[in-house]
Amino acid sequence: MVKIYTRTGDDGTTGLLFGGRAHKDSDPIELNGAVDEAQAALGWARSLQPADSELNRTIAELERDLWILMAEVATAEGNRAKLEDGRTRVSQAMVDAIETRIDYWSNQVEMPKEFVVPGENQASAALDVARTIVRRAERIAVAWAVADSLVVSYLNRLSDLVWTLARVAEGPQHRTARSMKETPNA
Protein backbone atom coordinates (compact mmCIF):
# COMPACT_ATOMS: atom_id res chain seq x y z
CA MET A 1 0.00 0.00 0.00
CA VAL A 2 1.31 3.45 -0.93
CA LYS A 3 1.34 5.85 2.00
CA ILE A 4 -0.14 9.26 1.33
CA TYR A 5 2.08 10.99 3.88
CA THR A 6 5.76 11.59 3.22
CA ARG A 7 6.76 13.76 6.18
CA THR A 8 9.02 15.76 3.84
CA GLY A 9 6.89 18.87 4.37
CA ASP A 10 7.25 18.81 8.13
CA ASP A 11 10.06 21.35 7.82
CA GLY A 12 7.70 23.90 6.25
CA THR A 13 8.79 23.29 2.67
CA THR A 14 7.22 21.57 -0.32
CA GLY A 15 8.69 19.90 -3.38
CA LEU A 16 8.85 21.61 -6.76
CA LEU A 17 8.48 20.19 -10.25
CA PHE A 18 11.88 19.15 -11.66
CA GLY A 19 13.34 19.24 -8.14
CA GLY A 20 14.06 21.71 -5.42
CA ARG A 21 11.94 22.83 -2.50
CA ALA A 22 10.16 26.04 -1.55
CA HIS A 23 8.82 27.40 1.71
CA LYS A 24 5.10 26.74 2.02
CA ASP A 25 4.45 30.45 2.58
CA SER A 26 6.39 31.59 -0.52
CA ASP A 27 4.60 33.42 -3.35
CA PRO A 28 4.54 30.47 -5.78
CA ILE A 29 3.18 28.06 -3.18
CA GLU A 30 0.63 30.62 -1.98
CA LEU A 31 -0.40 31.09 -5.62
CA ASN A 32 -0.72 27.36 -6.20
CA GLY A 33 -2.80 27.09 -3.03
CA ALA A 34 -5.25 29.67 -4.36
CA VAL A 35 -5.34 27.96 -7.78
CA ASP A 36 -5.94 24.61 -6.06
CA GLU A 37 -8.90 26.20 -4.24
CA ALA A 38 -10.20 27.61 -7.53
CA GLN A 39 -9.90 24.21 -9.15
CA ALA A 40 -11.86 22.61 -6.29
CA ALA A 41 -14.55 25.31 -6.50
CA LEU A 42 -14.82 24.71 -10.25
CA GLY A 43 -15.21 21.00 -9.48
CA TRP A 44 -18.04 21.83 -7.10
CA ALA A 45 -19.74 23.93 -9.79
CA ARG A 46 -19.21 21.14 -12.34
CA SER A 47 -20.81 18.62 -9.96
CA LEU A 48 -23.99 20.71 -10.12
CA GLN A 49 -24.20 20.31 -13.92
CA PRO A 50 -25.47 17.28 -15.81
CA ALA A 51 -22.45 15.02 -16.49
CA ASP A 52 -23.02 15.10 -20.25
CA SER A 53 -23.60 18.84 -20.54
CA GLU A 54 -21.44 21.24 -22.51
CA LEU A 55 -21.02 23.40 -19.42
CA ASN A 56 -19.74 20.39 -17.46
CA ARG A 57 -17.21 19.58 -20.21
CA THR A 58 -16.04 23.20 -20.38
CA ILE A 59 -15.46 23.38 -16.64
CA ALA A 60 -13.57 20.05 -16.68
CA GLU A 61 -11.28 21.44 -19.40
CA LEU A 62 -10.58 24.49 -17.24
CA GLU A 63 -9.75 22.25 -14.29
CA ARG A 64 -7.21 20.39 -16.46
CA ASP A 65 -5.71 23.70 -17.64
CA LEU A 66 -5.18 24.69 -14.02
CA TRP A 67 -2.92 21.64 -13.53
CA ILE A 68 -0.72 23.04 -16.29
CA LEU A 69 -0.69 26.45 -14.65
CA MET A 70 0.19 24.94 -11.26
CA ALA A 71 3.03 22.95 -12.83
CA GLU A 72 4.52 26.15 -14.21
CA VAL A 73 4.21 27.96 -10.91
CA ALA A 74 5.74 25.01 -9.03
CA THR A 75 8.93 25.18 -11.10
CA ALA A 76 12.04 26.87 -9.75
CA GLU A 77 13.47 29.70 -11.84
CA GLY A 78 16.50 27.61 -12.80
CA ASN A 79 14.30 24.85 -14.23
CA ARG A 80 11.94 26.99 -16.34
CA ALA A 81 13.76 25.93 -19.53
CA LYS A 82 12.34 22.43 -18.94
CA LEU A 83 8.74 23.66 -19.18
CA GLU A 84 6.67 22.76 -22.24
CA ASP A 85 3.94 25.04 -23.61
CA GLY A 86 0.49 23.62 -23.02
CA ARG A 87 1.83 20.75 -20.95
CA THR A 88 3.70 22.31 -18.02
CA ARG A 89 3.58 26.01 -18.97
CA VAL A 90 0.63 28.24 -19.85
CA SER A 91 0.74 28.91 -23.58
CA GLN A 92 -0.63 31.76 -25.66
CA ALA A 93 -2.99 29.20 -27.23
CA MET A 94 -4.46 28.54 -23.76
CA VAL A 95 -5.07 32.25 -23.20
CA ASP A 96 -6.58 32.57 -26.67
CA ALA A 97 -8.82 29.56 -26.03
CA ILE A 98 -10.23 31.28 -22.93
CA GLU A 99 -11.13 34.33 -25.02
CA THR A 100 -12.83 32.11 -27.60
CA ARG A 101 -14.81 30.42 -24.83
CA ILE A 102 -15.85 33.79 -23.38
CA ASP A 103 -17.14 34.87 -26.80
CA TYR A 104 -18.98 31.58 -27.30
CA TRP A 105 -20.63 31.45 -23.87
CA SER A 106 -21.53 35.13 -23.74
CA ASN A 107 -23.62 34.55 -26.87
CA GLN A 108 -25.65 31.85 -25.10
CA VAL A 109 -27.56 34.22 -22.84
CA GLU A 110 -28.08 37.98 -22.71
CA MET A 111 -25.39 39.38 -20.47
CA PRO A 112 -26.49 41.74 -17.68
CA LYS A 113 -25.60 45.39 -17.96
CA GLU A 114 -25.50 45.99 -14.20
CA PHE A 115 -23.86 44.35 -11.21
CA VAL A 116 -25.33 40.92 -10.57
CA VAL A 117 -26.28 39.65 -7.13
CA PRO A 118 -24.81 36.13 -6.83
CA GLY A 119 -26.99 33.25 -5.74
CA GLU A 120 -29.69 32.86 -8.39
CA ASN A 121 -29.15 29.09 -8.15
CA GLN A 122 -26.57 26.70 -6.73
CA ALA A 123 -24.60 26.32 -9.97
CA SER A 124 -24.22 30.06 -10.58
CA ALA A 125 -23.38 30.65 -6.91
CA ALA A 126 -20.68 27.96 -7.03
CA LEU A 127 -19.23 29.53 -10.17
CA ASP A 128 -19.24 32.97 -8.54
CA VAL A 129 -17.32 31.51 -5.57
CA ALA A 130 -14.85 29.98 -8.03
CA ARG A 131 -14.51 33.36 -9.77
CA THR A 132 -13.62 35.14 -6.54
CA ILE A 133 -10.96 32.52 -5.78
CA VAL A 134 -9.53 32.89 -9.30
CA ARG A 135 -9.38 36.68 -8.73
CA ARG A 136 -7.44 36.10 -5.49
CA ALA A 137 -5.06 33.78 -7.33
CA GLU A 138 -4.61 36.49 -9.95
CA ARG A 139 -3.70 39.05 -7.27
CA ILE A 140 -1.13 36.66 -5.81
CA ALA A 141 0.18 35.90 -9.33
CA VAL A 142 1.00 39.56 -9.85
CA ALA A 143 3.47 39.35 -6.94
CA TRP A 144 4.89 36.05 -8.29
CA ALA A 145 4.96 37.17 -11.94
CA VAL A 146 7.86 35.82 -13.98
CA ALA A 147 8.85 37.80 -17.08
CA ASP A 148 8.17 35.09 -19.67
CA SER A 149 5.00 33.74 -18.03
CA LEU A 150 1.37 34.04 -19.15
CA VAL A 151 -0.02 32.95 -15.78
CA VAL A 152 -1.39 36.42 -14.91
CA SER A 153 -3.02 36.80 -18.35
CA TYR A 154 -4.54 33.33 -18.13
CA LEU A 155 -6.00 33.94 -14.66
CA ASN A 156 -7.33 37.34 -15.73
CA ARG A 157 -9.18 35.78 -18.67
CA LEU A 158 -10.28 32.80 -16.58
CA SER A 159 -12.04 35.01 -14.06
CA ASP A 160 -13.92 36.67 -16.92
CA LEU A 161 -14.89 33.28 -18.32
CA VAL A 162 -16.05 31.96 -14.95
CA TRP A 163 -18.17 35.10 -14.47
CA THR A 164 -19.69 34.47 -17.90
CA LEU A 165 -20.35 30.80 -17.07
CA ALA A 166 -22.09 31.86 -13.86
CA ARG A 167 -24.42 34.08 -15.89
CA VAL A 168 -25.11 31.20 -18.28
CA ALA A 169 -25.81 28.88 -15.32
CA GLU A 170 -28.38 31.29 -13.90
CA GLY A 171 -30.24 31.37 -17.21
CA PRO A 172 -31.95 34.35 -18.77
CA GLN A 173 -32.93 35.99 -15.48
CA HIS A 174 -30.19 37.92 -13.69
CA ARG A 175 -30.88 39.54 -10.35
CA THR A 176 -29.21 42.90 -10.23
CA ALA A 177 -28.76 45.18 -7.25
CA ARG A 178 -31.50 47.38 -8.69
CA SER A 179 -33.98 44.53 -9.18
CA MET A 180 -33.33 43.31 -5.62
CA LYS A 181 -34.41 46.73 -4.30
CA GLU A 182 -37.50 46.78 -6.50
CA THR A 183 -38.67 43.26 -5.64
CA PRO A 184 -40.47 42.91 -2.32
CA ASN A 185 -39.21 40.06 -0.10
CA ALA A 186 -36.28 39.39 -2.42
Backbone torsions as a table, in degrees:
resi	resn	phi	psi	omega
1	MET	NA	132.7	177.6
2	VAL	-80.2	131.0	179.0
3	LYS	-86.7	137.2	-177.8
4	ILE	-78.9	-23.6	-179.8
5	TYR	-96.0	141.9	-179.2
6	THR	-116.4	-23.2	-177.2
7	ARG	71.6	-2.5	-178.0
8	THR	-70.1	-21.0	179.7
9	GLY	-89.1	1.2	-178.9
10	ASP	-63.3	-18.3	179.2
11	ASP	-89.4	6.6	178.1
12	GLY	87.2	13.6	178.2
13	THR	-120.3	165.9	176.6
14	THR	-137.4	152.9	-177.9
15	GLY	-75.5	149.2	179.0
16	LEU	-109.3	157.8	174.9
17	LEU	-63.2	139.9	-178.6
18	PHE	67.1	14.0	175.1
19	GLY	100.1	165.0	-177.4
20	GLY	94.8	168.4	179.6
21	ARG	-135.9	156.3	177.6
22	ALA	-136.4	150.4	175.3
23	HIS	-64.6	141.1	-176.1
24	LYS	-65.7	-16.4	177.6
25	ASP	-102.9	13.9	178.5
26	SER	-76.5	160.1	-178.3
27	ASP	-54.5	-46.7	-178.6
28	PRO	-65.1	-36.0	-179.1
29	ILE	-74.8	-36.9	174.5
30	GLU	-62.1	-41.8	177.7
31	LEU	-62.7	-47.4	179.8
32	ASN	-64.0	-32.2	175.5
33	GLY	-63.0	-44.1	178.5
34	ALA	-66.4	-39.1	178.4
35	VAL	-67.4	-38.1	176.2
36	ASP	-60.0	-43.5	176.6
37	GLU	-61.8	-43.4	179.4
38	ALA	-61.8	-42.1	179.4
39	GLN	-62.4	-42.1	178.5
40	ALA	-65.2	-40.7	178.6
41	ALA	-65.3	-38.5	175.0
42	LEU	-63.6	-38.5	176.7
43	GLY	-62.0	-39.7	176.8
44	TRP	-62.0	-47.0	179.3
45	ALA	-62.2	-40.3	179.6
46	ARG	-64.1	-36.4	-179.2
47	SER	-64.7	-17.9	180.0
48	LEU	-90.9	1.5	179.4
49	GLN	-105.6	151.1	172.3
50	PRO	-57.8	138.9	-174.9
51	ALA	-57.6	-30.8	-176.6
52	ASP	-98.9	13.7	-177.2
53	SER	-83.4	155.4	177.2
54	GLU	-63.8	-37.2	178.7
55	LEU	-64.3	-41.2	177.3
56	ASN	-60.6	-46.4	-179.8
57	ARG	-63.1	-40.9	179.1
58	THR	-61.9	-46.0	-179.3
59	ILE	-64.3	-40.5	178.1
60	ALA	-60.8	-39.6	177.4
61	GLU	-62.9	-39.3	177.8
62	LEU	-65.2	-40.7	177.7
63	GLU	-60.3	-41.3	178.2
64	ARG	-66.0	-40.0	176.6
65	ASP	-58.8	-36.8	-178.1
66	LEU	-66.8	-26.6	173.3
67	TRP	-63.3	-40.6	178.5
68	ILE	-62.4	-46.7	179.7
69	LEU	-60.2	-44.3	-179.4
70	MET	-65.9	-33.8	176.8
71	ALA	-62.5	-43.8	179.0
72	GLU	-61.1	-46.9	-177.0
73	VAL	-65.5	-30.8	-177.7
74	ALA	-88.1	24.4	179.5
75	THR	-114.7	127.2	178.6
76	ALA	-64.0	150.9	-178.4
77	GLU	-50.0	-43.0	-177.9
78	GLY	-69.2	-12.9	-179.9
79	ASN	-108.2	5.5	-176.5
80	ARG	-61.9	-26.2	178.8
81	ALA	-65.1	-18.5	179.0
82	LYS	-82.4	-11.5	-178.0
83	LEU	-69.7	147.5	178.4
84	GLU	-120.5	127.6	178.8
85	ASP	-53.4	132.2	176.2
86	GLY	75.8	-3.5	178.8
87	ARG	-120.3	-47.0	177.7
88	THR	-133.5	5.3	177.7
89	ARG	-141.9	139.1	176.3
90	VAL	-64.2	130.3	-179.1
91	SER	-106.2	163.0	175.3
92	GLN	-61.4	-34.7	178.3
93	ALA	-61.6	-34.5	177.9
94	MET	-68.1	-41.2	178.0
95	VAL	-65.2	-44.6	178.8
96	ASP	-61.7	-38.5	179.8
97	ALA	-63.2	-36.2	177.1
98	ILE	-62.6	-44.9	179.2
99	GLU	-61.1	-41.2	178.1
100	THR	-62.4	-41.5	178.6
101	ARG	-65.7	-39.6	177.7
102	ILE	-59.9	-47.5	179.9
103	ASP	-60.2	-44.8	-178.9
104	TYR	-61.9	-53.6	-174.7
105	TRP	-69.8	-32.0	179.7
106	SER	-71.2	-13.6	173.8
107	ASN	-88.0	-3.0	-177.6
108	GLN	-85.3	-21.0	-179.2
109	VAL	-152.2	148.8	178.7
110	GLU	-65.8	125.8	-178.2
111	MET	-79.6	139.2	179.4
112	PRO	-66.1	153.0	-179.8
113	LYS	-106.2	2.8	178.8
114	GLU	-129.5	173.0	175.3
115	PHE	-62.6	138.7	-179.0
116	VAL	-100.2	141.2	175.1
117	VAL	-90.5	114.9	-178.7
118	PRO	-61.9	152.7	172.8
119	GLY	111.6	18.0	179.1
120	GLU	-61.4	-36.9	174.3
121	ASN	-154.7	173.9	-175.4
122	GLN	-63.5	-40.5	-177.7
123	ALA	-64.9	-46.6	-179.4
124	SER	-67.5	-36.5	177.9
125	ALA	-64.3	-41.9	178.7
126	ALA	-63.6	-39.7	178.0
127	LEU	-67.2	-37.8	177.1
128	ASP	-65.8	-36.2	174.8
129	VAL	-63.5	-45.5	178.6
130	ALA	-58.4	-41.9	-179.7
131	ARG	-60.7	-42.8	-178.6
132	THR	-66.9	-33.4	177.7
133	ILE	-70.4	-40.4	176.3
134	VAL	-60.8	-41.2	178.7
135	ARG	-61.6	-40.1	177.9
136	ARG	-64.3	-43.2	177.7
137	ALA	-59.4	-39.8	178.9
138	GLU	-62.4	-41.9	179.1
139	ARG	-63.2	-40.2	178.0
140	ILE	-67.5	-38.1	-179.0
141	ALA	-61.4	-31.6	179.4
142	VAL	-62.1	-38.7	178.0
143	ALA	-71.1	-33.7	-178.9
144	TRP	-79.3	-26.1	-166.3
145	ALA	-31.0	128.0	175.9
146	VAL	-107.8	140.3	-171.0
147	ALA	-52.2	-41.9	-175.3
148	ASP	-96.7	17.0	-175.1
149	SER	-99.9	147.5	175.5
150	LEU	-108.2	16.0	-177.6
151	VAL	-60.0	-46.0	-178.9
152	VAL	-63.4	-44.5	178.8
153	SER	-61.2	-43.8	-179.9
154	TYR	-61.0	-48.7	-178.9
155	LEU	-64.3	-36.7	177.5
156	ASN	-61.0	-46.9	178.8
157	ARG	-68.0	-37.8	-178.7
158	LEU	-61.3	-41.8	179.5
159	SER	-63.0	-37.1	175.8
160	ASP	-64.5	-42.2	179.5
161	LEU	-65.2	-43.9	-178.7
162	VAL	-64.8	-36.8	174.4
163	TRP	-60.5	-45.2	179.4
164	THR	-61.6	-44.6	179.7
165	LEU	-62.8	-34.9	176.9
166	ALA	-64.0	-38.6	178.4
167	ARG	-68.1	-38.5	176.9
168	VAL	-63.4	-43.1	-178.3
169	ALA	-64.2	-30.4	179.1
170	GLU	-79.9	-13.4	178.1
171	GLY	85.7	-163.0	-173.0
172	PRO	-71.5	-16.6	-178.1
173	GLN	-98.1	120.1	176.8
174	HIS	-114.7	128.7	174.8
175	ARG	-86.3	121.4	178.1
176	THR	-104.1	167.0	177.8
177	ALA	-56.8	-40.0	-179.9
178	ARG	-64.8	-47.2	-177.7
179	SER	-66.4	-29.4	177.6
180	MET	-66.3	-36.3	179.1
181	LYS	-72.5	-31.8	-176.4
182	GLU	-83.4	-18.0	-175.9
183	THR	-97.6	118.5	178.6
184	PRO	-65.8	144.7	177.8
185	ASN	58.7	28.3	179.2
186	ALA	-84.4	NA	NA
